[in-house]
Amino acid sequence: MQDCIGAIDGIQVRVKIPSKDAPNFKGRKGWPTTDIWAACSFDLCFTYILTGSEETASDSRILKNAIIRDELVIPEGKFYLVDDDFMLKSNLLAPYPRVRYHLKEYSQCGPENAEELFNLTHASLHMAIKRAFGVLKKRFPIIASGAEPDYPIRTHICIIVACCILHNFLMGVDPNNRLIEEVDAELMNATIGSSAAIGLGNERQDEEFRRGMLLRENIARAMWSDYTVNELIKEKPQVKEWWTAPIHNYDKLYTPFAPDRAAAEDVFAGAFFNTGPEEETPQDPLLECNGVNFIKPSGEGSPILDDQMPSKFKRKRSAMNETNDKNLQDSEIRLLRIATALEKGKLKIKEVDNPTAEEFSRKEIFAELERLQVDSSKIIDAYLLLSADKEKTKTFFGAPESYRLSVIYKMMSQL
C-alpha cells in the first residue's frame, strides 16, 4: 500500500452540554459525549483533527463534511484507511465486508485468499490511529476521563486540540517507547468486537464506490501474488532464481504449444514405446529434470497408453525396470494435474502486452469497422478479410486507432 498516507478513526470524549442540547450529544454510555475524529500518519502523529460533532451524527456524514468544509486534503492518487463504518471511496479505503478482519482472528490461521490478506494488512496498518489515540489518552488523562468536566464544550475542544499538538511535538522529541508498548499490549489483548465491527459493510453503489472497489481489488490481487510467491520461495528456496528468469524463444514456443496445452488436447503422453533394439539417444536436460523419458519408436506412429497397447508392446512394457515405471507414472500425473487445472479454471496462456488475433472476436472486428465508418460498400469485404486472416487482424488492431482506417484500405487494395 505504497500510496497510503495514514488512517482515520474517532473516539468519544465526555463533555458538558446545556440541557437543551443534551439529546443531540447523548452517547452510548448515557451521558453527553462528542466525537474526536482524526487522521494520523504511521509515525503516530496527528495530521488532521475534527472535534465537537454531535454523537447522533453518522460517521460518513461527519467525514464528508470534513472533506468538503473543513479542508481535510487528500492528495490525488493517495488514500487513507478507514473502518467499515465509512463508505468505500477511491481516497478512503475500507476493508472487505463479511471477511475476517481483526488481527486476533488470524492468530490461529493465516489468510487463505486475497480478500483475507488485504483485510489483515488493512487491520495492521489501521491500528496506527488506535495506537495514536491510546498514547494521547495516556499522556493526557483529561481526554480519557469519564468524569463530567467543569468547563463548557468549546473550552474542552480547545483543550483537546492543544493536547494533540503537544502529542505531535513529544512524538518528535521524546516518543516514550514505554507508553507505546503499553498501548500495543492493551490493543493486542482487546477482545474482538461484534460482527458489525468486522465488516458488514456500509457501501452505496456510486462512481466513487466503484473506483474504490477497483483500487481495493487491484491492491489485494497484487498483495496476494507477492504473498504466494514469497510462501513458495520459503518452502522451496531453489525456485527463487527462476522467478525472474527469462524464457528464451517464448514467442516461438507459444504458437505450437500453448493452444494444445491450454485445451488439454494432443499433449505428449510422457513416453514412447518400441519393440526394436533400444538406442542411446541424447536426452533433453529439461525433460530429465521433470522425470520424462522418451524411447525412440521404431517406426511412424502416435503415443499410446497402456490400455491401448498390443500384446507385443505390453511384453516390452513389462520388461522395463521400476525406475522407468515410476518416471512414466509421475509424468502422466503431472500432465493430468495441469490439464485439470487449466480446464477447471478456464485458463489461457496469453502473450504479455502483445494482443493476438484470437483476442478479437468477429463481433469486435465488425464493431471496430463500424466505428471507423468504413464505406458501406466495402465493410463486408473488410470484415471477411480480417475474419479469415489472423495475421491481418493482428496487424489491424496493432496499429494506432487514427491509422486503422488507412491500414484496412491498404490491405484491401492489395487483394
N, C-alpha and C positions, 0 to 999 in steps of 0.2 A: 504494500500500500504506500508507494513512494509519494503519491500526491496527497496523502492525508496530512492535515496540518494540526489536528488536535481532536478533542472530544467535547461534547456539550451535555450537560445534565443539570439538575437542580436539587436543592434541599429546602426544607421548611424551617422557618425560624419564628418563634413566638413573638408577637408584637402587642402593643397596647393600642386599642382602637375605640373610638367613641361608640356608644351603644347603638346608635342609629346605623352605623356601618358594619357592625359586628357580623351580621348574617353573611355578608359577602366575603368575609375573611375567615369564616369558621372552618377549621381544619379537621382532619380525621380524628384527632385526639380530643376534640371537644372544645378547644379554646382557639382564639383568633391566631392565625399564622399568615405569613407572607412567604412567597417563594423567592429564593435566590437562584437565578439562572446564570450560569457562567460557562464560558469556553476556556479551555486551558490547552497549553502545548504539552508535549510529552516530557518536558523538564519540570512539570507540576507548577508552572507559573500561569496565572490567570491572564487571558488576553481580552476578555470581554465580560462585563458584569451587568446584569439587569435585576433590579430589586423593586419591591413594592407592588408586585402584581397580586391581584385578588386570588384567593385559594380556589374560588369557583371557576376561574378561567381555565380553559383547556390548554394542555401543553402545546399543541400545534398552533393555536391562536396566538399564544404568547411569543413563540418563536417566529411566527410570521410577522407579527408587529415589530419584533426586534430587528428583523432583516429589512423591513420596509421603512420604519420610522426611527429606529434607534441606532442605525448605522453599524449593524453587525456586518462587516465587509468580509465576503468570502471571495478570494481571488479566482479568476476564471481558470477552470481546469483543476481546481483544488476542492477538497471536501472535508467536512467534519464527520465524526462518528456520533450517531445518536442512538438511543434505545428505541424499542418498538412502539413507544408512545407517540413518536413523531412519524409524520408521513415521509415515505421514501422519496428522495429527490436526487438530482444529479450532484448537488453540493451538500446533501445531508444523507449519509449512507446508514440505513438501518439494517439490522440483521435479518436473515431469512425467517419468516414466520413458521410456526409449528415445526421447528428444528431445534435440537439440543443447543443450549446457549451458554449457561453458566459454567465456569471453569470446573467446579466440583463434579459436574456431570460427565466430564471427560477424564476424571482421575482414574477410573477403573477400565475404561475402554476408549481408545483414541478415536479420532474422526474416521468415518467409513466412506465418505463421499465428499464431493466438492463443497456442497452446502454446509456440511458439518465443519469442515476445515475452515471455511470462511467465518462461520459463527464463532468458532474457537479463537481465531485470530482477532476478530472484532471484539470479543469479550475481553481478551488480554489487553488490547490497546485502549478500549473504552474505560478500563479500570483506572486510567490516568486521572480522569476527572474525579472519581471517587476517592482516590488517594490524595488529590489536592484538597478536596473538601475535608477529608479526615485530618490532614496536617493542620489546616486552617482552624478547625474546631479545637484541636489540642493546644495550639498556640494561643488561641483567644477563646477561653471558656465562655465568654459572654455570648458567643454565637450559638454554642451548644446548650446553653442553659434553658431549662424548661420553665423557669420562673417568669412571671409577668414583669416586664421592665417598668421602670418608673417614669419613663420619658415617652413622648409620642412617637408615632411610626416614622415621621420624617427624620427625627433625630437618630432613631435606630438605623434607618437606611444609611445615613451618613457614617455612622459607626462601622457598619458592615463594609462599606466601600473602603474606609480607611484601613480596616483590618486586612482586606485583600491587597491593598497597596503595600502595606508593611510586610505581608507574607511574601510578595514578589521580591521585595528588597532583601529579605532574610534568605530566601532561596538562592540569591546570588552571592551573598557573603557568608552565610552560615546555614547550610541546608538542614543541619541537625539530623543526622542519619538515624539516631535513636528513635526520634519521633516517627520517621518514615517507616522504620522496621516495625514499630508498634502498630501503626496503621495497617501495614501489609498483613501482619498476623491476624488482626481483627477481621479484615476483609476475607482472608482465606478461611477463617472459621465461621463466617456468616452462613446461615442456613439458606438453602435455595428457596426463593420466594414462590408465590403462587404461579399457576400456569400462565396467568396474564403477563408475568414478568419474563417469560421465556419465549415470547414471540408469537402471540396470536395475531399480531399484525394490525396496523391502522392505516391501510393503504387504499387510496381512492384513485381510480383509473383516470389519469390525465397525461398530458405530454411530458410534464416534468417527472411523473412517476415512471413512465416508460423509459425515459433517459436514465433515470436512476437504476431501474431494474437491469437495463443493458450494461451499465457500468459495473454493477454488482456481479452480474453473471460473468463478465469478462475477467474481473479480478479473481473470482472464485475458480474459474477454469484454469487460469494461469498459475494460481497458487497450488491447485491440485496436481497439475502437471509436474511442477517442481517438487512437490512433496513425494509423489510416487517415484520419481526418478531418484531422489535422494534416498528413499527407503530401499530401492533396488540396489543402489551403489553400496549402502551399508551392508546389505546381505551378501552381495557379490561384488567386491571391490574391483574385480578384473574387468567389469563391463564399463568402467568409467572412461577408459581410453577410447571406447567405441562410440561414446555419446555424441561427440562432435567430429568423428572421423568421416571424411567424405567417401561416397560410394562411387568408384570410378566407373565410367561408361553407364551411369544410371539411365540416361535418356535412351540409350540403345537397348538396354535390358528391359526397359519398361514396356516397349511396344509388343514384343512377342510373349513376355512372361506374365505381366500384370493382369491382363484380362482373364487368362486361364486360371491363375491362382485366385483371383477375386471371385470367380464363378465356381471355383472348386471343380472344374471340368478339365479333362485331358492333362492333369498333372502327372508327373512321373510317379511310378508306384514304389520306387525305392530300390528295386533290384531287377536285374535281367537274368535269365537262366539260359543255359545251352546244354547240349548233350555231347558236344565235341570236346577235344582237349582244351584245358584251360590255359590261357596265355597270360603272361605277366604284362600288364598294361600300366602306364603311369597313372597314378591316382591324383585327383584334384585335392589340394590341401583343404579347401573349403568343405568338400564332401567328406573327407576323412574326419575332420573335427566335429562334424554333425552325425557321424556314425552311419553314413550312407555308403553301401557297397554296390558297385556296378561290375557285372561279369559280362564280358563281351559276347553277344549272341553269335551263333554260327551262321545264321542267315537272316534274311529280312523278316521282320515281324514286330508286333506290338508287345509291350509289357503285359504279363498275365498274372493273375492272382492264384493263390494256392488252390482254391476250389474249382478253377477252370483249367488246370494243367492236365495234359495227357499223362498216362501211366509212366512213360519213359522219363518225363520231366520230374514226376514225383519220385522216381527211383533216384534220380540225380539229386533232387532236393533233400531226400532223407540221408544222403551221404555227406551233406555239409556238416561242418562242426558246429558246436554250440555257440561259438562266438558270432558266426555269421547269422545264426538264428536270432540271437539277441539284437544284433545290429538291424536286421530286417524288421523285427517287431518294433524296435524303438523308432525307426524312421517312419513306419506306417502310422504309429501312434501320433507322432509329431504332425504328420500331414493331415491326419484326421482332425486333430485339435485345431489346426489352422483353418481348415475348410469349415468346421463347425462354427468357429468364432466369426469368420467372415460372413457366413450365411446368416447367423443369428443377429449380428449387429448390422447387417447390410452394409458392410464396409466396402470402400472402393478406393484403390490407390490412385492418387492424383499427383501430377507434377506441380511443384510449388511455384506460384507466380507465373505459370505458363499454361493458360487455359487451352484445352484441347477441343477438337471439334465435337467430341462426344458430350461436352458440357452444354451444348446448344441444341435444344430440341427443334423439330421442324416448325412448331408453333412459334418459338422465339425467333427463328430465322425470318418467317413471314412477317412477324410483328415489327422486326427491325427494318425490313424493306418498306413496309408501310410508313414507318416513322420517317424514313429518309425521303419519302414521297417519290419513289421510283415510278417512272412513267407507266401508266396503267397497261399499255400495250406490251411492256417489257417485264413487268413484275413477275408474271408466271414463269417466263424463261429464266429469270434470275433466281427464282425460288427453286426450280428444278435443277439448275446448275449447282447451287450450293448444297442442296439436299443430297445430290449424287456424289459429290466430291468432298471428302473430309478435309483434304489439304486446302482446297479453295475456301472452305468455311473457316478454317483456322486462320488463313491469310486475311479474309474479310473482317473477322471480328478482332484480329490483332492490330488492324490499322486504327489510327485515331478517328473519332466519330466524324470529324469535319472532312475526312478524306474517303470515308467508306463509299459514298455515292460514286466518286470517281473510280474507286477500285472495282466496283461491281460492273460499271460500264466498260472499263478496260478489259475485264475478264470476258465479257460478252462479245466484245469486238474481236477477240482472238479466236472465237469459235469458227 
